[in-house]
Amino acid sequence: GMPLQPEPILEFIEGDAFDTTGVGPWHDKLHCWMKDAMPTGPQGTSELQFEHFVPLRHATEALERTRMVAEHWGSSLLYSEIRAVRADDQALSPYTCDAKDGYDCIGISHGLHAGLGEARVLEAAGVIEEALMDLQARPHWGKLSQFGRADVEKVYGESGRLSIFQSHVETVDPERKFTTPWLEKLFLL
């Protein structure tokens, strides 16, 4: 495709320049921009996001399935972002795959036009989740997702990571002062 934008994007957010490349944590950098593309986010069109992480060894299949689903979104799809993410050691991290899958993963993120409404974007997230489920896809916990308790048990239960998290919560928060109904329903009940 298109040439990448290696130089800082001037006046990206509130007049500041944004360095598009460099060394540092993945969450501090946008890995690439297409040259002459308009950045999205707080300064662009309103969007609703969802993102899923798939073991790196399933990258080709996951991207093909994602492309087939995303073709139906038309102009509502503002962008898709793909990045490689190193594993970490957190029990319910979406970035860490099981040993049999090789630990590291790819993140596949989408921004859809917010004018669709949350219900329709959640429906789109659910379609992607269904298409990627047998590849051990896990959602970004801070973005839209249709993941339910059965999905969590399937992805995190066999490895024992769900029970590790539950035991940790019992140890550090036995009175459940720091939980929410969402957390209880999805991970703790």
C-alpha positions in Angstrom: 0.0 0.0 0.0 0.4 3.5 1.1 3.6 5.2 2.4 3.9 5.4 6.1 4.1 8.6 8.1 7.4 8.4 10.0 7.5 12.1 11.0 5.7 13.6 14.0 2.1 14.6 13.3 1.9 18.3 13.9 -1.0 19.8 15.9 -2.3 16.3 16.6 -4.1 17.0 19.8 -4.6 20.6 21.1 -1.7 21.9 19.0 1.0 19.4 20.2 3.1 17.3 17.9 2.7 13.5 18.2 5.8 11.3 17.6 4.6 8.4 15.5 7.7 6.2 15.9 10.3 5.5 18.6 11.1 3.2 21.5 8.7 2.7 24.4 5.6 1.0 25.6 3.1 0.2 22.9 0.4 2.3 24.6 2.6 5.4 24.3 2.9 5.2 20.5 0.7 4.8 17.5 2.7 2.4 15.5 2.0 3.9 12.1 -0.1 6.4 10.2 -0.8 6.4 6.5 0.7 9.5 4.9 -1.9 12.2 4.4 -4.5 10.4 6.5 -6.5 12.4 9.0 -5.9 11.2 12.5 -9.0 9.9 14.4 -9.8 10.1 18.0 -10.7 13.1 20.2 -10.0 15.6 17.5 -11.8 13.7 14.7 -15.1 12.0 14.0 -16.8 10.5 17.1 -16.1 6.7 17.2 -16.9 3.6 19.2 -14.1 1.1 19.5 -13.6 -2.6 20.1 -10.4 -4.6 20.0 -9.5 -8.3 20.2 -6.2 -10.0 20.9 -5.3 -13.3 19.2 -2.3 -15.6 19.6 0.4 -14.5 17.1 0.5 -18.0 15.6 -3.1 -17.4 14.4 -2.5 -14.0 12.9 -3.0 -14.9 9.2 -6.3 -16.7 9.9 -7.5 -14.0 12.3 -6.8 -11.2 9.8 -8.6 -13.0 7.0 -11.7 -13.6 9.1 -11.6 -10.0 10.3 -11.4 -8.7 6.7 -14.4 -10.9 5.7 -16.5 -9.5 8.5 -15.3 -5.9 8.2 -16.2 -5.7 4.5 -19.8 -5.5 5.6 -19.3 -2.3 7.7 -18.8 0.0 4.7 -18.2 3.6 5.4 -19.1 3.1 9.1 -15.6 1.7 9.6 -13.3 4.6 10.3 -10.1 2.5 10.7 -8.7 -0.8 11.7 -5.4 -1.1 13.5 -3.2 -4.1 13.8 -0.2 -4.4 16.2 2.0 -7.1 17.7 1.8 -7.1 21.5 4.2 -8.7 24.0 2.8 -10.9 26.7 2.7 -9.8 30.3 2.2 -11.7 33.5 -1.3 -10.6 34.6 -3.9 -13.3 35.2 -6.7 -11.8 33.0 -4.5 -9.9 30.6 -5.9 -10.0 27.0 -2.2 -9.7 25.9 -1.0 -13.1 27.2 -1.9 -16.3 25.4 -1.3 -19.7 26.8 2.0 -21.6 26.4 0.5 -23.8 23.6 -0.3 -20.6 21.6 3.2 -19.0 22.1 2.3 -16.2 24.6 2.6 -13.1 22.4 -0.4 -11.9 20.3 -1.7 -9.4 17.8 -4.2 -6.8 18.6 -6.9 -6.1 16.0 -8.7 -2.8 16.8 -11.6 -1.1 15.0 -13.2 2.3 15.2 -16.8 2.6 13.9 -18.7 5.8 13.5 -20.4 6.6 16.7 -23.6 7.6 14.8 -24.3 3.9 14.5 -25.1 3.8 18.2 -23.7 1.6 20.9 -26.1 -1.3 20.3 -25.1 -1.7 16.6 -21.4 -1.4 17.4 -21.7 -4.0 20.1 -23.4 -6.2 17.6 -20.5 -5.7 15.2 -18.1 -6.6 18.1 -20.1 -9.8 18.7 -19.8 -10.9 15.1 -16.0 -10.4 15.2 -15.8 -12.3 18.6 -17.8 -15.2 17.2 -15.6 -15.3 14.1 -12.4 -15.3 16.2 -13.5 -17.4 19.2 -11.9 -20.7 18.1 -8.6 -18.8 17.7 -8.6 -17.9 21.5 -9.5 -14.2 20.9 -9.8 -12.1 24.0 -11.3 -8.6 24.1 -9.7 -5.4 25.3 -11.4 -5.0 28.7 -11.7 -1.2 28.3 -13.5 -1.2 25.0 -16.9 -2.5 23.7 -17.4 -6.3 23.8 -20.1 -8.9 23.9 -17.9 -11.3 25.9 -19.9 -13.1 28.6 -19.1 -15.4 31.5 -19.0 -18.6 29.4 -16.6 -16.9 27.0 -14.3 -15.9 29.9 -14.4 -19.4 31.2 -13.5 -20.8 27.8 -10.6 -18.5 27.2 -9.2 -18.1 30.8 -10.5 -21.2 32.6 -8.5 -24.0 31.1 -5.2 -22.3 31.8 -6.2 -21.7 35.4 -5.8 -17.9 35.0 -9.4 -17.3 35.9 -9.1 -19.2 39.2 -5.8 -17.4 39.9 -7.6 -14.0 39.5 -10.5 -15.2 41.7 -8.2 -16.3 44.4 -6.3 -13.0 44.3 -9.6 -11.1 44.7 -10.5 -13.2 47.7 -7.1 -12.5 49.3 -6.9 -8.7 48.6 -10.6 -7.7 48.6 -12.6 -10.3 50.6 -15.4 -7.8 51.3 -15.6 -6.9 47.6 -15.2 -3.1 48.1 -13.4 -2.7 44.8 -15.6 -4.7 42.5 -18.5 -3.7 40.3 -21.6 -5.6 39.1 -19.9 -6.1 35.7 -16.7 -7.5 37.3 -18.8 -9.8 39.6 -20.9 -11.1 36.7 -18.1 -11.7 34.3 -15.3 -12.9 36.6 -16.3 -13.6 40.2 -19.7 -15.3 40.5 
